[in-house]
Amino acid sequence: MRNVTDSAEVIADIRGYAECLLKSGLISEYGFNNELIEAVYVNEGNTYQHILLFTDKKNCYAVIVIDVLQRTILGHYILDLDREYGIT
């Protein structure tokens, strides 16, 4: 995955999807209201985009996965860096 936060183009409108994540308590209300994105990554073939949104937990992000070719949202997952890398 390559960080393209500074140069990423909008592939799909994630606002409605992010609103559902907010209503489910998965993302930060402050981040949602201020349209904050922590980072955007693409895979080597530039076919998938991962958009990291802030949660209320440190080192934890809700990641929206975009199919770049179809310009659609595929879904999301929770990335907990503390758990992923054994940080305590």
N, CA, C and O atoms as a GROMACS GRO file, in nm:
protein
  352
    1MET      N    1   0.085  -0.119   0.000
    1MET     CA    2   0.000   0.000   0.000
    1MET      C    3   0.088   0.124   0.000
    1MET      O    4   0.192   0.129   0.066
    2ARG      N    5   0.045   0.223  -0.074
    2ARG     CA    6   0.119   0.348  -0.088
    2ARG      C    7   0.034   0.463  -0.037
    2ARG      O    8  -0.083   0.475  -0.071
    3ASN      N    9   0.094   0.547   0.045
    3ASN     CA   10   0.024   0.662   0.101
    3ASN      C   11   0.010   0.769  -0.007
    3ASN      O   12   0.110   0.820  -0.058
    4VAL      N   13  -0.115   0.804  -0.040
    4VAL     CA   14  -0.142   0.906  -0.143
    4VAL      C   15  -0.229   1.018  -0.084
    4VAL      O   16  -0.302   1.086  -0.156
    5THR      N   17  -0.221   1.036   0.046
    5THR     CA   18  -0.307   1.132   0.115
    5THR      C   19  -0.302   1.270   0.051
    5THR      O   20  -0.405   1.334   0.032
    6ASP      N   21  -0.183   1.314   0.018
    6ASP     CA   22  -0.168   1.449  -0.036
    6ASP      C   23  -0.212   1.464  -0.182
    6ASP      O   24  -0.238   1.576  -0.227
    7SER      N   25  -0.222   1.353  -0.254
    7SER     CA   26  -0.255   1.362  -0.396
    7SER      C   27  -0.379   1.282  -0.437
    7SER      O   28  -0.412   1.277  -0.555
    8ALA      N   29  -0.447   1.222  -0.341
    8ALA     CA   30  -0.561   1.135  -0.373
    8ALA      C   31  -0.674   1.211  -0.439
    8ALA      O   32  -0.707   1.324  -0.400
    9GLU      N   33  -0.734   1.148  -0.539
    9GLU     CA   34  -0.852   1.206  -0.601
    9GLU      C   35  -0.975   1.139  -0.541
    9GLU      O   36  -0.970   1.026  -0.494
   10VAL      N   37  -1.086   1.210  -0.545
   10VAL     CA   38  -1.211   1.156  -0.495
   10VAL      C   39  -1.260   1.052  -0.594
   10VAL      O   40  -1.287   1.083  -0.710
   11ILE      N   41  -1.272   0.928  -0.548
   11ILE     CA   42  -1.318   0.818  -0.633
   11ILE      C   43  -1.467   0.794  -0.614
   11ILE      O   44  -1.540   0.771  -0.710
   12ALA      N   45  -1.512   0.801  -0.490
   12ALA     CA   46  -1.653   0.779  -0.457
   12ALA      C   47  -1.689   0.871  -0.341
   12ALA      O   48  -1.605   0.902  -0.257
   13ASP      N   49  -1.813   0.913  -0.336
   13ASP     CA   50  -1.862   0.998  -0.228
   13ASP      C   51  -1.884   0.910  -0.105
   13ASP      O   52  -1.973   0.825  -0.104
   14ILE      N   53  -1.803   0.932  -0.002
   14ILE     CA   54  -1.810   0.847   0.118
   14ILE      C   55  -1.895   0.908   0.228
   14ILE      O   56  -1.913   0.845   0.332
   15ARG      N   57  -1.947   1.028   0.209
   15ARG     CA   58  -2.018   1.098   0.317
   15ARG      C   59  -2.135   1.016   0.373
   15ARG      O   60  -2.145   1.001   0.495
   16GLY      N   61  -2.221   0.963   0.289
   16GLY     CA   62  -2.334   0.884   0.336
   16GLY      C   63  -2.290   0.758   0.409
   16GLY      O   64  -2.348   0.721   0.511
   17TYR      N   65  -2.187   0.694   0.356
   17TYR     CA   66  -2.136   0.573   0.421
   17TYR      C   67  -2.075   0.608   0.556
   17TYR      O   68  -2.096   0.538   0.655
   18ALA      N   69  -1.999   0.719   0.560
   18ALA     CA   70  -1.939   0.764   0.685
   18ALA      C   71  -2.046   0.800   0.787
   18ALA      O   72  -2.027   0.779   0.907
   19GLU      N   73  -2.157   0.854   0.740
   19GLU     CA   74  -2.266   0.888   0.832
   19GLU      C   75  -2.322   0.762   0.898
   19GLU      O   76  -2.358   0.764   1.015
   20CYS      N   77  -2.331   0.655   0.823
   20CYS     CA   78  -2.375   0.527   0.880
   20CYS      C   79  -2.275   0.477   0.984
   20CYS      O   80  -2.314   0.424   1.088
   21LEU      N   81  -2.147   0.494   0.956
   21LEU     CA   82  -2.044   0.455   1.053
   21LEU      C   83  -2.056   0.539   1.179
   21LEU      O   84  -2.038   0.488   1.290
   22LEU      N   85  -2.085   0.667   1.163
   22LEU     CA   86  -2.103   0.756   1.278
   22LEU      C   87  -2.223   0.711   1.361
   22LEU      O   88  -2.213   0.702   1.484
   23LYS      N   89  -2.334   0.683   1.297
   23LYS     CA   90  -2.455   0.640   1.368
   23LYS      C   91  -2.434   0.507   1.441
   23LYS      O   92  -2.499   0.479   1.541
   24SER      N   93  -2.341   0.427   1.389
   24SER     CA   94  -2.308   0.300   1.453
   24SER      C   95  -2.203   0.315   1.562
   24SER      O   96  -2.166   0.217   1.627
   25GLY      N   97  -2.155   0.438   1.582
   25GLY     CA   98  -2.055   0.463   1.684
   25GLY      C   99  -1.915   0.422   1.646
   25GLY      O  100  -1.830   0.404   1.734
   26LEU      N  101  -1.889   0.405   1.517
   26LEU     CA  102  -1.759   0.356   1.473
   26LEU      C  103  -1.659   0.465   1.440
   26LEU      O  104  -1.539   0.438   1.437
   27ILE      N  105  -1.704   0.588   1.415
   27ILE     CA  106  -1.612   0.696   1.386
   27ILE      C  107  -1.639   0.814   1.478
   27ILE      O  108  -1.744   0.825   1.540
   28SER      N  109  -1.542   0.902   1.484
   28SER     CA  110  -1.548   1.020   1.568
   28SER      C  111  -1.648   1.122   1.513
   28SER      O  112  -1.647   1.153   1.394
   29GLU      N  113  -1.732   1.174   1.600
   29GLU     CA  114  -1.827   1.278   1.559
   29GLU      C  115  -1.751   1.404   1.516
   29GLU      O  116  -1.787   1.469   1.418
   30TYR      N  117  -1.647   1.438   1.590
   30TYR     CA  118  -1.567   1.555   1.555
   30TYR      C  119  -1.505   1.537   1.415
   30TYR      O  120  -1.511   1.627   1.332
   31GLY      N  121  -1.446   1.421   1.392
   31GLY     CA  122  -1.386   1.393   1.261
   31GLY      C  123  -1.488   1.397   1.150
   31GLY      O  124  -1.460   1.450   1.042
   32PHE      N  125  -1.606   1.342   1.175
   32PHE     CA  126  -1.712   1.342   1.073
   32PHE      C  127  -1.757   1.484   1.044
   32PHE      O  128  -1.764   1.525   0.928
   33ASN      N  129  -1.787   1.561   1.149
   33ASN     CA  130  -1.838   1.697   1.130
   33ASN      C  131  -1.737   1.788   1.060
   33ASN      O  132  -1.775   1.882   0.991
   34ASN      N  133  -1.609   1.760   1.079
   34ASN     CA  134  -1.504   1.843   1.019
   34ASN      C  135  -1.443   1.779   0.894
   34ASN      O  136  -1.344   1.828   0.840
   35GLU      N  137  -1.504   1.668   0.850
   35GLU     CA  138  -1.462   1.596   0.729
   35GLU      C  139  -1.312   1.564   0.731
   35GLU      O  140  -1.241   1.585   0.632
   36LEU      N  141  -1.266   1.514   0.846
   36LEU     CA  142  -1.126   1.482   0.863
   36LEU      C  143  -1.096   1.340   0.815
   36LEU      O  144  -1.166   1.245   0.849
   37ILE      N  145  -0.993   1.328   0.737
   37ILE     CA  146  -0.943   1.199   0.690
   37ILE      C  147  -0.799   1.188   0.737
   37ILE      O  148  -0.718   1.277   0.711
   38GLU      N  149  -0.768   1.080   0.806
   38GLU     CA  150  -0.632   1.060   0.855
   38GLU      C  151  -0.536   1.030   0.741
   38GLU      O  152  -0.428   1.089   0.734
   39ALA      N  153  -0.575   0.940   0.651
   39ALA     CA  154  -0.485   0.903   0.542
   39ALA      C  155  -0.564   0.832   0.433
   39ALA      O  156  -0.674   0.781   0.455
   40VAL      N  157  -0.503   0.830   0.314
   40VAL     CA  158  -0.558   0.756   0.201
   40VAL      C  159  -0.444   0.672   0.143
   40VAL      O  160  -0.335   0.724   0.117
   41TYR      N  161  -0.470   0.544   0.122
   41TYR     CA  162  -0.372   0.452   0.066
   41TYR      C  163  -0.430   0.385  -0.058
   41TYR      O  164  -0.551   0.363  -0.067
   42VAL      N  165  -0.344   0.353  -0.154
   42VAL     CA  166  -0.384   0.271  -0.270
   42VAL      C  167  -0.291   0.152  -0.279
   42VAL      O  168  -0.176   0.156  -0.235
   43ASN      N  169  -0.343   0.044  -0.338
   43ASN     CA  170  -0.259  -0.073  -0.357
   43ASN      C  171  -0.168  -0.052  -0.478
   43ASN      O  172  -0.181   0.047  -0.549
   44GLU      N  173  -0.077  -0.145  -0.499
   44GLU     CA  174   0.023  -0.132  -0.605
   44GLU      C  175  -0.039  -0.116  -0.743
   44GLU      O  176   0.013  -0.042  -0.826
   45GLY      N  177  -0.149  -0.185  -0.769
   45GLY     CA  178  -0.214  -0.177  -0.900
   45GLY      C  179  -0.310  -0.060  -0.913
   45GLY      O  180  -0.374  -0.044  -1.017
   46ASN      N  181  -0.322   0.020  -0.810
   46ASN     CA  182  -0.414   0.135  -0.807
   46ASN      C  183  -0.558   0.092  -0.836
   46ASN      O  184  -0.631   0.160  -0.908
   47THR      N  185  -0.597  -0.022  -0.780
   47THR     CA  186  -0.732  -0.073  -0.799
   47THR      C  187  -0.818  -0.060  -0.674
   47THR      O  188  -0.941  -0.065  -0.681
   48TYR      N  189  -0.753  -0.043  -0.560
   48TYR     CA  190  -0.827  -0.028  -0.434
   48TYR      C  191  -0.771   0.091  -0.356
   48TYR      O  192  -0.650   0.113  -0.350
   49GLN      N  193  -0.861   0.166  -0.297
   49GLN     CA  194  -0.825   0.281  -0.216
   49GLN      C  195  -0.878   0.255  -0.074
   49GLN      O  196  -0.992   0.213  -0.057
   50HIS      N  197  -0.794   0.280   0.026
   50HIS     CA  198  -0.833   0.265   0.165
   50HIS      C  199  -0.831   0.404   0.228
   50HIS      O  200  -0.728   0.471   0.228
   51ILE      N  201  -0.945   0.446   0.281
   51ILE     CA  202  -0.958   0.578   0.341
   51ILE      C  203  -0.973   0.560   0.492
   51ILE      O  204  -1.068   0.499   0.538
   52LEU      N  205  -0.877   0.614   0.568
   52LEU     CA  206  -0.876   0.599   0.713
   52LEU      C  207  -0.947   0.717   0.780
   52LEU      O  208  -0.908   0.832   0.762
   53LEU      N  209  -1.050   0.684   0.857
   53LEU     CA  210  -1.126   0.784   0.930
   53LEU      C  211  -1.101   0.767   1.080
   53LEU      O  212  -1.081   0.656   1.128
   54PHE      N  213  -1.102   0.878   1.150
   54PHE     CA  214  -1.076   0.876   1.294
   54PHE      C  215  -1.191   0.810   1.371
   54PHE      O  216  -1.308   0.827   1.338
   55THR      N  217  -1.152   0.735   1.473
   55THR     CA  218  -1.248   0.684   1.571
   55THR      C  219  -1.225   0.763   1.699
   55THR      O  220  -1.148   0.859   1.700
   56ASP      N  221  -1.290   0.724   1.807
   56ASP     CA  222  -1.268   0.789   1.935
   56ASP      C  223  -1.158   0.721   2.016
   56ASP      O  224  -1.130   0.759   2.129
   57LYS      N  225  -1.097   0.620   1.956
   57LYS     CA  226  -0.991   0.545   2.025
   57LYS      C  227  -0.856   0.577   1.960
   57LYS      O  228  -0.844   0.578   1.837
   58LYS      N  229  -0.757   0.602   2.041
   58LYS     CA  230  -0.622   0.631   1.992
   58LYS      C  231  -0.569   0.513   1.910
   58LYS      O  232  -0.586   0.397   1.949
   59ASN      N  233  -0.504   0.543   1.798
   59ASN     CA  234  -0.443   0.442   1.711
   59ASN      C  235  -0.543   0.344   1.652
   59ASN      O  236  -0.508   0.231   1.620
   60CYS      N  237  -0.666   0.387   1.636
   60CYS     CA  238  -0.770   0.301   1.581
   60CYS      C  239  -0.847   0.380   1.475
   60CYS      O  240  -0.887   0.495   1.498
   61TYR      N  241  -0.868   0.319   1.359
   61TYR     CA  242  -0.932   0.387   1.247
   61TYR      C  243  -1.038   0.299   1.184
   61TYR      O  244  -1.026   0.176   1.182
   62ALA      N  245  -1.140   0.362   1.132
   62ALA     CA  246  -1.236   0.293   1.046
   62ALA      C  247  -1.186   0.314   0.904
   62ALA      O  248  -1.163   0.428   0.863
   63VAL      N  249  -1.168   0.207   0.831
   63VAL     CA  250  -1.112   0.213   0.697
   63VAL      C  251  -1.221   0.179   0.595
   63VAL      O  252  -1.276   0.069   0.596
   64ILE      N  253  -1.251   0.275   0.509
   64ILE     CA  254  -1.347   0.252   0.401
   64ILE      C  255  -1.268   0.206   0.278
   64ILE      O  256  -1.170   0.270   0.239
   65VAL      N  257  -1.311   0.096   0.219
   65VAL     CA  258  -1.242   0.039   0.104
   65VAL      C  259  -1.321   0.073  -0.022
   65VAL      O  260  -1.441   0.048  -0.032
   66ILE      N  261  -1.249   0.132  -0.120
   66ILE     CA  262  -1.309   0.176  -0.246
   66ILE      C  263  -1.252   0.092  -0.360
   66ILE      O  264  -1.131   0.072  -0.368
   67ASP      N  265  -1.338   0.045  -0.447
   67ASP     CA  266  -1.294  -0.017  -0.573
   67ASP      C  267  -1.272   0.098  -0.671
   67ASP      O  268  -1.368   0.161  -0.715
   68VAL      N  269  -1.148   0.125  -0.704
   68VAL     CA  270  -1.114   0.239  -0.789
   68VAL      C  271  -1.171   0.223  -0.929
   68VAL      O  272  -1.222   0.319  -0.986
   69LEU      N  273  -1.164   0.104  -0.985
   69LEU     CA  274  -1.212   0.082  -1.122
   69LEU      C  275  -1.362   0.097  -1.134
   69LEU      O  276  -1.412   0.153  -1.231
   70GLN      N  277  -1.436   0.046  -1.036
   70GLN     CA  278  -1.582   0.054  -1.038
   70GLN      C  279  -1.634   0.182  -0.972
   70GLN      O  280  -1.752   0.215  -0.984
   71ARG      N  281  -1.544   0.253  -0.903
   71ARG     CA  282  -1.578   0.377  -0.834
   71ARG      C  283  -1.690   0.355  -0.732
   71ARG      O  284  -1.784   0.434  -0.722
   72THR      N  285  -1.678   0.244  -0.657
   72THR     CA  286  -1.779   0.209  -0.558
   72THR      C  287  -1.716   0.175  -0.424
   72THR      O  288  -1.599   0.137  -0.416
   73ILE      N  289  -1.796   0.188  -0.320
   73ILE     CA  290  -1.753   0.150  -0.186
   73ILE      C  291  -1.778   0.002  -0.168
   73ILE      O  292  -1.888  -0.048  -0.191
   74LEU      N  293  -1.675  -0.070  -0.127
   74LEU     CA  294  -1.688  -0.214  -0.105
   74LEU      C  295  -1.727  -0.247   0.039
   74LEU      O  296  -1.791  -0.349   0.064
   75GLY      N  297  -1.690  -0.161   0.132
   75GLY     CA  298  -1.720  -0.186   0.273
   75GLY      C  299  -1.619  -0.117   0.362
   75GLY      O  300  -1.555  -0.021   0.321
   76HIS      N  301  -1.606  -0.168   0.483
   76HIS     CA  302  -1.514  -0.108   0.578
   76HIS      C  303  -1.462  -0.214   0.674
   76HIS      O  304  -1.517  -0.324   0.684
   77TYR      N  305  -1.357  -0.179   0.744
   77TYR     CA  306  -1.306  -0.260   0.855
   77TYR      C  307  -1.246  -0.166   0.958
   77TYR      O  308  -1.216  -0.050   0.929
   78ILE      N  309  -1.228  -0.218   1.077
   78ILE     CA  310  -1.166  -0.140   1.184
   78ILE      C  311  -1.019  -0.181   1.194
   78ILE      O  312  -0.987  -0.299   1.210
   79LEU      N  313  -0.932  -0.082   1.185
   79LEU     CA  314  -0.788  -0.104   1.196
   79LEU      C  315  -0.743  -0.054   1.332
   79LEU      O  316  -0.738   0.067   1.356
   80ASP      N  317  -0.712  -0.146   1.421
   80ASP     CA  318  -0.665  -0.114   1.556
   80ASP      C  319  -0.514  -0.140   1.558
   80ASP      O  320  -0.470  -0.254   1.571
   81LEU      N  321  -0.436  -0.033   1.545
   81LEU     CA  322  -0.292  -0.047   1.536
   81LEU      C  323  -0.230  -0.101   1.664
   81LEU      O  324  -0.130  -0.172   1.658
   82ASP      N  325  -0.288  -0.070   1.778
   82ASP     CA  326  -0.237  -0.124   1.905
   82ASP      C  327  -0.248  -0.276   1.905
   82ASP      O  328  -0.154  -0.346   1.942
   83ARG      N  329  -0.362  -0.327   1.864
   83ARG     CA  330  -0.384  -0.472   1.860
   83ARG      C  331  -0.302  -0.535   1.748
   83ARG      O  332  -0.242  -0.641   1.767
   84GLU      N  333  -0.298  -0.471   1.633
   84GLU     CA  334  -0.226  -0.524   1.516
   84GLU      C  335  -0.076  -0.541   1.542
   84GLU      O  336  -0.014  -0.638   1.499
   85TYR      N  337  -0.019  -0.445   1.614
   85TYR     CA  338   0.125  -0.446   1.636
   85TYR      C  339   0.166  -0.471   1.781
   85TYR      O  340   0.282  -0.454   1.815
   86GLY      N  341   0.071  -0.511   1.865
   86GLY     CA  342   0.100  -0.546   2.003
   86GLY      C  343   0.146  -0.429   2.089
   86GLY      O  344   0.224  -0.447   2.183
   87ILE      N  345   0.098  -0.309   2.057
   87ILE     CA  346   0.135  -0.191   2.134
   87ILE      C  347   0.048  -0.185   2.261
   87ILE      O  348  -0.074  -0.200   2.255
   88THR      N  349   0.113  -0.162   2.373
   88THR     CA  350   0.038  -0.152   2.499
   88THR      C  351   0.065  -0.020   2.568
   88THR      O  352   0.010   0.006   2.675
   0.00000   0.00000   0.00000
